[in-house]
């Protein structure tokens, strides 16, 4: 039963925006969608706090993050690669 739960975790790709915290990085994930009224392709971004055990990530690195249990007040994601 536990294997089913782990498989449907959300995975997102983004770019590291900040690495100034201990074992935490801020990842900006951009999504594109067609505006319903204007019918123009729009880009929207959102920042996620992700847990990063190895502190080797630099600003600008492209990472993949996965949903996990709450690790702190804001951290609900973990860096995979």
PyMOL commands that set and color helices and strands:
alter all, ss='L'
color gray80, all
select helices_A, chain A and resi 2-7
alter helices_A, ss='H'
color red, helices_A
select strands_A, chain A and resi 11-21+24-34+41-51+62-67+77-79
alter strands_A, ss='S'
color yellow, strands_A
deselect
rebuild
show_as cartoon
